[in-house]
Amino acid sequence: MPGLPPPFDRRSTWTTVGAAVVVVVLITVGFVVFTRETTPVEGVVGSEKVEFFEDERVQDRFGELGYTVTVRPRGSRLLGERTGGADFVSPGSRHLAERARELNSVSTEYLPFSTPMVLLGYEPMVRALQGAGVASLEEDGTWSFDMSAYLELTEERTRWRDLPGDAVSSSNRNEVLVRTTDPRTSNSAAMHAVVLSYLLNGEEVLAPGPVDEDVSDTISRLFLAQGQPPESSQQPFEQFRDLGAGHTPLVWVYESQYVQAMVHGPELSEDVVVLYPGPTVFSEHAVVPLTRAGDEVGRLLTEDPELQELAAEHGFRTDDTAQFGALVEEYGLPIRTQVTDVVHPPTYEALEALLTGIEDTYEASGARPPVPEEAGGRGGGGRG
């Protein structure tokens, strides 16, 4: 296939000796034994997609289509580097897909599904933000989060205890900040930077070239003020779920993470509120194939109706919007089936310039470099 580097048959042929996993299927009629050969395919993906790929139904469907797919997590901004012989990578945005294609001299990408970025907060904190004019309850029962009003709070270094009303404990001395991942490694943090840069740049998408110093400094401070952030998206989500409002009162996540938790568990507590940032940004989850087998997996994720339906069941939005809408209705989730206040990410060059500037600020501050995800392991927070 054009755009894929040779050799194509490194791990993707059905005939190469030793390259296929043999699955034995016993048929009850007589003693006939059939064998099915499946091609092993390995992917490196953002941690928010691991549960989807590990779903037994997804695994079975790939098996029916002739593939055994395994994945390992990594921060999306690192997916194009040191792929370790992977057949495909799946970052959380087209910007990072472009980076992966450039680093691996590949021209192909697939866009099987997407998800908007949202905020999760605990009801007492959300009510306090409502009193401050940052959060608002809409007629359809969903919540909005005014990002411009939030920036005003951060400019004044407002603390949770300073918010009006008594919804938040007066002993909460922490600054009102959205918890994110590490912008040096993670796509979800990059998406947060996209929204902040748009607002700080006079509601204009950043243009290629040097980034305004005030814009870069403000965004860098909002990341650095969080302390040591995790490499990728699962850890802050789990900390929010498991440690409560005292540890993570407000977190920036993929909408799909919330939907997946409410459908597949473990469910979030009843006082968790989903808020739609105004504006927000859509994360387009791309697949960049590095071998012919990886290309087939990307194509199947995009074109196979059963895999598309399973993606929707894991909270991702596909081209068939009715699937996602039916899931939201079935589970009674406070989710918007249509998200309208959306900004577009800047070009690859412009966003990289912004993220590189943030990275330089981290380095100048003496902040620790991000811990490689493989070193942490899935049970020790490295997946996060």
C-alpha positions in Angstrom: 0.0 0.0 0.0 1.4 3.5 -0.8 2.9 5.3 2.1 3.7 2.2 4.2 7.4 1.5 4.7 8.7 -2.0 3.7 8.8 -4.8 4.6 5.0 -5.3 4.6 5.2 -9.0 5.4 7.3 -8.6 8.6 4.3 -9.7 10.7 1.3 -9.5 8.5 1.4 -12.5 6.1 -0.8 -15.5 6.5 1.6 -17.8 4.9 5.0 -17.1 6.5 6.0 -19.9 8.8 5.9 -18.9 12.4 4.1 -15.6 11.7 0.6 -16.8 12.5 -1.2 -17.8 15.6 -3.1 -21.0 15.0 -6.6 -21.2 16.6 -8.0 -24.7 16.6 -11.8 -25.0 16.2 -13.4 -28.4 16.9 -16.5 -29.2 14.9 -19.0 -31.6 16.6 -19.8 -33.4 13.3 -17.5 -36.4 13.1 -13.9 -35.9 13.8 -13.2 -33.1 11.4 -10.8 -30.5 12.8 -10.5 -27.1 11.1 -7.8 -24.6 11.9 -7.9 -20.8 11.5 -4.8 -18.8 11.1 -4.8 -15.3 12.7 -2.2 -12.7 12.1 -0.7 -11.2 15.3 -0.9 -7.4 15.3 0.5 -5.1 18.0 -0.5 -1.6 18.6 0.7 1.3 20.8 -2.3 3.4 21.9 -3.4 6.1 24.3 -4.4 4.6 27.6 -8.0 5.7 27.1 -8.4 3.2 24.3 -6.9 0.1 26.1 -10.2 -1.1 27.6 -11.8 -1.0 24.1 -9.1 -3.0 22.5 -9.1 -5.5 25.4 -12.9 -6.0 25.3 -13.5 -9.7 24.6 -16.1 -8.9 22.0 -13.5 -6.7 20.2 -10.9 -9.4 20.4 -13.4 -12.0 19.1 -14.4 -9.9 16.2 -10.8 -9.3 15.2 -10.3 -13.0 15.5 -13.2 -13.6 13.1 -11.6 -11.2 10.7 -8.2 -13.0 10.9 -6.3 -11.0 13.4 -5.1 -11.3 17.0 -4.7 -7.7 18.2 -2.8 -6.7 21.4 -2.0 -3.2 22.6 0.2 -1.4 25.1 -0.4 2.1 26.4 1.7 5.1 26.0 1.3 8.9 26.2 0.0 10.1 22.8 2.7 12.6 22.3 5.3 9.9 22.5 3.5 7.4 20.2 5.5 8.3 17.1 8.8 7.5 18.9 10.4 4.2 19.8 7.4 2.2 18.7 9.3 -1.1 19.4 8.2 -2.9 16.3 4.5 -2.0 16.6 2.2 -2.5 13.6 0.2 0.6 14.3 0.0 3.5 16.7 -3.2 5.3 17.8 -2.8 8.8 19.2 -5.7 10.9 20.3 -5.6 13.6 17.6 -4.8 14.3 14.0 -2.0 16.6 15.1 -0.2 13.8 16.8 -1.1 11.4 14.0 0.7 13.8 11.7 3.7 13.7 14.0 3.7 9.9 14.0 3.4 9.8 10.2 6.3 12.2 9.8 8.6 10.3 12.3 7.8 7.0 10.6 7.7 8.2 6.9 4.1 7.0 6.6 1.4 8.8 4.6 -1.7 6.8 5.7 -4.0 7.4 8.6 -7.5 6.3 9.6 -10.0 8.2 11.8 -12.4 5.5 13.2 -13.9 7.6 16.0 -13.7 10.7 18.0 -14.8 12.2 21.4 -15.1 15.7 22.8 -13.1 16.9 25.8 -15.2 17.4 28.9 -14.7 18.2 32.6 -15.8 16.1 35.6 -16.4 17.7 38.9 -18.1 16.8 42.2 -21.4 18.4 42.8 -20.4 20.7 45.8 -17.5 22.1 43.7 -19.8 22.5 40.7 -22.4 24.4 42.8 -19.6 26.6 44.0 -18.5 27.3 40.5 -22.1 28.0 39.5 -22.2 30.7 42.2 -19.0 32.2 40.8 -20.5 32.3 37.3 -18.3 29.6 35.8 -20.7 26.6 35.7 -24.3 26.7 34.5 -27.1 24.1 34.3 -28.8 24.1 30.9 -32.4 23.4 30.0 -31.5 19.9 28.7 -30.1 18.9 32.1 -26.5 19.1 31.0 -23.9 21.4 32.5 -21.7 24.1 30.8 -18.3 25.4 32.0 -17.3 28.9 30.9 -13.6 28.6 30.1 -13.2 32.4 29.9 -14.7 32.9 33.4 -12.4 30.1 34.6 -9.4 31.9 33.3 -10.4 35.0 35.2 -10.5 32.9 38.4 -7.0 31.6 37.7 -5.7 35.0 37.0 -6.7 36.0 40.5 -5.3 32.8 42.0 -8.8 32.1 43.4 -8.9 29.2 45.9 -11.8 26.9 46.4 -12.5 28.3 49.9 -12.8 31.8 48.3 -15.8 30.8 46.1 -19.2 32.2 47.2 -21.6 30.1 49.2 -20.9 27.3 51.6 -20.8 24.3 49.2 -17.1 24.0 49.5 -15.3 23.5 52.9 -13.6 26.6 54.1 -10.5 24.6 54.8 -9.9 23.8 51.1 -6.9 26.0 50.5 -6.2 24.6 47.0 -6.2 26.9 44.0 -9.1 26.4 41.6 -7.4 24.5 38.8 -8.5 22.0 36.2 -6.4 18.8 36.7 -4.9 17.6 33.5 -2.2 15.2 32.2 1.3 16.1 31.3 1.5 18.4 28.2 4.9 17.0 27.4 3.5 13.6 26.7 -0.3 13.5 26.6 -2.8 14.4 23.9 -5.6 15.3 26.4 -3.3 18.0 28.0 -2.5 19.2 24.5 -6.3 19.6 23.8 -6.6 21.6 27.0 -3.8 23.9 25.7 -5.6 24.3 22.4 -8.7 25.7 24.2 -6.7 27.9 26.5 -4.5 29.3 23.7 -7.6 30.1 21.6 -9.1 32.2 24.4 -5.8 33.9 25.4 -5.1 34.7 21.7 -8.2 36.8 21.4 -10.5 33.9 20.3 -8.3 33.2 17.4 -6.6 29.9 16.5 -2.8 30.1 16.9 -1.0 30.8 13.7 2.3 29.2 12.8 5.3 31.0 14.0 6.5 32.2 17.4 3.9 32.0 20.2 3.1 35.1 22.1 5.1 35.1 25.3 2.1 36.1 27.5 0.0 33.3 26.1 2.7 30.7 26.6 3.6 31.9 30.1 -0.1 31.8 31.2 -0.7 28.3 29.9 2.6 27.0 31.3 1.7 28.4 34.8 -1.7 26.6 34.8 0.1 23.3 34.1 3.0 23.8 36.5 0.6 24.9 39.3 -0.8 21.4 39.3 2.4 19.8 40.5 3.7 16.6 38.9 1.1 15.6 36.3 0.7 12.0 35.0 1.9 11.0 31.6 -1.4 10.0 30.0 -5.1 10.1 30.6 -6.1 7.1 32.7 -4.4 8.0 35.9 -6.1 11.4 36.6 -9.4 9.9 35.7 -8.8 7.0 38.2 -7.6 9.5 40.9 -10.7 11.5 40.4 -12.9 8.4 40.8 -11.0 6.8 43.7 -9.6 9.6 45.8 -12.5 12.1 45.6 -12.9 15.8 45.6 -10.2 16.5 48.2 -7.6 15.2 45.8 -9.0 16.0 42.4 -12.1 18.3 42.5 -12.1 19.0 38.7 -10.5 17.0 35.9 -10.2 17.3 32.2 -11.0 14.0 30.4 -12.3 12.4 27.3 -16.1 12.2 27.2 -15.6 8.5 26.2 -13.9 7.8 29.6 -17.0 8.9 31.5 -19.4 7.0 29.2 -17.3 3.9 29.3 -17.2 4.0 33.1 -20.9 4.4 33.4 -21.7 1.6 30.9 -18.9 -0.9 31.7 -17.9 0.1 35.2 -16.6 0.8 37.7 -19.3 3.5 37.8 -18.6 7.0 39.1 -20.4 8.2 42.3 -23.8 9.8 42.0 -22.5 13.3 42.8 -20.2 13.4 39.8 -21.2 16.0 37.3 -20.2 16.2 33.6 -19.5 19.7 32.3 -19.1 20.7 28.7 -16.4 23.4 28.3 -17.3 26.4 26.3 -15.4 26.2 24.0 -14.3 22.6 23.8 -12.4 20.6 21.2 -12.9 17.2 19.6 -10.2 14.6 20.0 -10.1 12.6 16.7 -8.6 9.2 17.6 -6.4 8.3 14.6 -4.8 5.0 13.6 -1.4 5.3 11.9 -0.4 2.0 10.3 3.3 1.0 10.3 2.9 -2.4 8.5 0.3 -3.9 6.2 -1.2 -5.8 9.1 -1.5 -2.5 11.0 -3.2 -1.0 7.9 -5.8 -3.7 7.9 -6.6 -3.1 11.6 -7.0 0.6 10.9 -9.3 -0.1 7.9 -11.4 -2.6 9.9 -11.8 -0.2 12.8 -13.1 2.4 10.4 -15.2 0.2 8.1 -16.4 -2.9 10.0 -20.0 -2.2 11.3 -19.5 -4.5 14.4 -16.3 -2.9 15.5 -17.9 0.6 15.0 -20.8 -0.4 17.1 -18.5 -1.7 19.9 -16.6 1.6 19.7 -19.8 3.4 20.3 -20.5 1.2 23.3 -17.2 2.3 24.8 -18.3 5.9 24.5 -16.6 6.9 21.2 -18.6 8.9 18.6 -18.6 7.3 15.2 -20.0 8.3 11.8 -23.3 6.6 12.8 -24.4 9.1 15.4 -27.6 7.1 16.1 -25.5 4.4 17.8 -24.1 6.8 20.4 -27.4 8.5 20.8 -29.1 5.2 21.6 -26.5 4.3 24.2 -26.9 7.7 25.9 -30.7 7.3 26.0 -30.5 3.7 27.2 -28.4 4.5 30.2 -29.9 7.9 30.9 -26.6 9.7 30.8 -26.3 13.5 31.1 -24.5 13.7 27.8 -25.0 16.0 24.8 -25.6 14.1 21.6 -24.6 17.3 19.8 -21.7 19.5 20.9 -21.7 22.9 19.2 -19.3 25.2 20.9 -16.1 23.7 19.4 -12.8 25.1 18.3 -10.4 23.6 15.8 -6.8 22.8 16.8 -4.1 24.9 15.2 -1.8 23.5 12.6 0.8 20.8 13.5 3.6 23.4 13.5 1.7 26.0 15.6 0.6 23.5 18.3 4.1 22.0 18.5 5.6 25.5 18.9 3.2 26.0 21.9 3.9 22.6 23.4 7.6 23.0 23.0 7.4 26.4 24.8 5.6 24.7 27.7 8.1 22.0 27.7 10.9 24.5 28.0 9.2 26.2 30.9 9.0 22.8 32.7 12.7 22.3 32.1 13.6 25.8 33.3 11.6 25.3 36.5 13.5 22.1 37.4 10.3 20.0 37.2 10.9 16.3 36.9 10.7 14.8 33.4 7.6 12.5 32.8 8.0 8.9 33.9 7.9 6.5 30.9 4.6 4.7 30.9 6.3 1.3 30.4 8.2 1.8 33.6 5.1 2.4 35.7 3.1 -0.6 34.6 -0.6 -0.8 34.5 -1.1 -1.4 38.1 1.3 1.3 39.4 0.0 4.3 37.7 2.3 4.3 34.7 -0.7 3.7 32.5 -2.2 7.0 33.6 
